[in-house]
């Protein structure tokens, strides 16, 4: 019996759709960061330089996960929005199969962990238990990450704040 890695990707998103999603995320991120007009001709060169062979779906999946995480930074005012919106992954979301890699990309950002910790503090301080249940997709993601040992290096405050269901 072949065992799947803990967070293997579901190939539900077709390559064409994945490329379109990456382009939209890339365009938003580049526009926000450079405050200049995006040059569509730069898109393939940027993706190839950063992620590799454009013929491989894995290249586009890596780009999708990275730019999804980077896109979450655009206009971010409230840390709890990350939990309620950006990272509240539920099975009906198109990015659900990529949730672990998107989250790991976010944690690799210099302020990523601190923003998640702040969002959790707000969640457990300012919201009722019923309201917290609406963030179940995020709480389940953290539970899965913890069960797979992915949060071993993460401070106890983050891991301990999320109840093991």
C-alpha positions as CSV (number, residue, x, y, z in Angstrom):
1,X,0.0,0.0,0.0
2,X,1.3,3.4,-1.0
3,X,0.8,6.1,1.6
4,X,0.0,9.6,0.6
5,X,2.0,12.5,2.1
6,X,0.0,14.3,4.8
7,X,-0.9,17.2,2.7
8,X,-1.0,16.0,-0.9
9,X,-2.7,18.3,-3.4
10,X,-6.0,17.4,-4.9
11,X,-5.7,18.0,-8.6
12,X,-9.2,19.3,-8.9
13,X,-8.2,22.7,-10.3
14,X,-7.4,22.3,-14.0
15,X,-4.2,23.7,-15.4
16,X,-5.9,26.5,-17.4
17,X,-7.9,27.6,-14.4
18,X,-4.8,27.4,-12.2
19,X,-2.8,29.6,-14.6
20,X,-5.7,32.2,-14.7
21,X,-5.8,32.2,-10.9
22,X,-2.0,32.7,-10.7
23,X,-2.2,35.5,-13.2
24,X,-4.9,37.3,-11.3
25,X,-3.0,36.9,-8.0
26,X,0.3,37.9,-9.6
27,X,-1.2,41.0,-11.2
28,X,-2.8,42.1,-8.0
29,X,0.4,41.6,-6.0
30,X,2.7,43.3,-8.6
31,X,0.3,46.2,-9.0
32,X,0.1,46.7,-5.2
33,X,3.9,46.4,-4.7
34,X,5.2,48.3,-7.7
35,X,2.3,50.8,-8.0
36,X,3.0,50.6,-11.7
37,X,1.1,49.3,-14.7
38,X,1.6,45.5,-14.9
39,X,3.3,44.3,-18.0
40,X,1.5,41.0,-18.9
41,X,4.5,40.0,-21.0
42,X,6.5,39.8,-17.7
43,X,4.2,37.2,-16.3
44,X,5.6,34.0,-17.7
45,X,9.2,35.2,-17.2
46,X,8.5,35.9,-13.6
47,X,6.8,32.6,-12.9
48,X,9.6,30.7,-14.8
49,X,12.3,32.5,-12.9
50,X,10.7,32.0,-9.5
51,X,9.0,28.6,-9.8
52,X,10.5,26.7,-12.8
53,X,9.2,24.8,-15.8
54,X,5.9,26.4,-17.1
55,X,4.8,23.0,-18.6
56,X,4.5,21.4,-15.1
57,X,1.4,21.7,-13.1
58,X,3.5,21.6,-9.9
59,X,5.1,24.9,-11.0
60,X,1.7,26.6,-11.2
61,X,0.5,25.0,-7.9
62,X,3.6,26.4,-6.2
63,X,3.0,29.8,-7.7
64,X,-0.7,29.7,-6.8
65,X,0.2,28.9,-3.1
66,X,2.9,31.6,-2.9
67,X,0.8,34.4,-4.6
68,X,-2.3,33.4,-2.6
69,X,-0.3,34.0,0.6
70,X,1.3,37.2,-0.7
71,X,-2.1,38.4,-1.9
72,X,-3.5,38.1,1.7
73,X,-1.1,40.9,2.7
74,X,-2.7,43.4,0.3
75,X,-4.9,45.8,2.2
76,X,-4.7,43.7,5.4
77,X,-5.9,45.9,8.3
78,X,-7.2,43.4,10.8
79,X,-5.3,40.2,11.8
80,X,-8.6,38.5,12.6
81,X,-9.6,38.9,8.9
82,X,-6.9,36.3,8.1
83,X,-8.7,33.8,10.2
84,X,-12.3,34.7,9.3
85,X,-11.7,35.1,5.6
86,X,-8.3,34.4,4.0
87,X,-7.5,31.2,5.9
88,X,-10.9,30.0,6.9
89,X,-10.6,27.1,4.3
90,X,-13.8,25.1,3.8
91,X,-14.3,22.2,1.4
92,X,-16.5,24.4,-0.9
93,X,-13.6,26.8,-1.6
94,X,-11.6,26.4,-4.8
95,X,-8.3,26.8,-2.9
96,X,-9.2,24.2,-0.3
97,X,-6.9,21.5,-1.7
98,X,-4.0,24.0,-1.4
99,X,-4.8,25.2,2.1
100,X,-1.7,23.7,3.8
101,X,0.8,25.0,1.3
102,X,-0.8,28.5,1.3
103,X,-0.7,28.5,5.1
104,X,2.9,27.4,5.1
105,X,3.8,30.1,2.6
106,X,2.1,32.6,4.9
107,X,4.1,31.4,7.9
108,X,7.3,31.8,5.9
109,X,6.7,35.6,5.6
110,X,8.5,37.7,8.2
111,X,5.3,38.9,9.8
112,X,3.2,35.8,9.0
113,X,3.3,34.1,12.4
114,X,2.9,37.3,14.4
115,X,-0.2,38.2,12.4
116,X,-1.7,34.7,12.9
117,X,-1.0,34.9,16.7
118,X,-2.6,38.4,16.8
119,X,-5.6,37.1,14.9
120,X,-6.0,34.2,17.3
121,X,-5.7,36.5,20.3
122,X,-8.5,38.6,18.9
123,X,-10.6,35.5,18.0
124,X,-10.4,34.1,21.6
125,X,-10.7,37.4,23.3
126,X,-13.4,39.3,21.4
127,X,-15.6,36.7,19.9
128,X,-18.2,34.3,21.5
129,X,-17.8,30.6,21.2
130,X,-20.6,30.5,18.6
131,X,-18.8,33.2,16.5
132,X,-15.5,31.2,16.9
133,X,-17.2,28.2,15.4
134,X,-17.6,30.1,12.2
135,X,-13.8,30.0,11.9
136,X,-13.9,26.2,11.9
137,X,-12.1,26.0,8.6
138,X,-9.1,27.8,10.0
139,X,-9.2,25.9,13.3
140,X,-9.4,22.6,11.4
141,X,-6.4,23.6,9.3
142,X,-4.3,24.3,12.5
143,X,-5.4,21.0,14.0
144,X,-4.3,19.2,10.8
145,X,-1.0,21.0,10.8
146,X,-0.4,20.2,14.4
147,X,-1.3,16.5,14.0
148,X,1.2,16.2,11.1
149,X,3.9,17.8,13.2
150,X,4.1,20.9,10.9
151,X,3.7,23.3,13.8
152,X,6.6,21.8,15.9
153,X,8.6,25.0,15.7
154,X,5.7,27.3,16.3
155,X,5.4,28.8,19.7
156,X,3.1,27.1,22.1
157,X,0.8,30.1,22.3
158,X,-0.4,29.6,18.7
159,X,-0.7,25.8,18.9
160,X,-2.2,25.8,22.5
161,X,-4.8,28.4,21.7
162,X,-6.5,26.1,19.2
163,X,-8.6,23.4,20.9
164,X,-7.9,19.9,19.7
165,X,-11.4,18.8,18.6
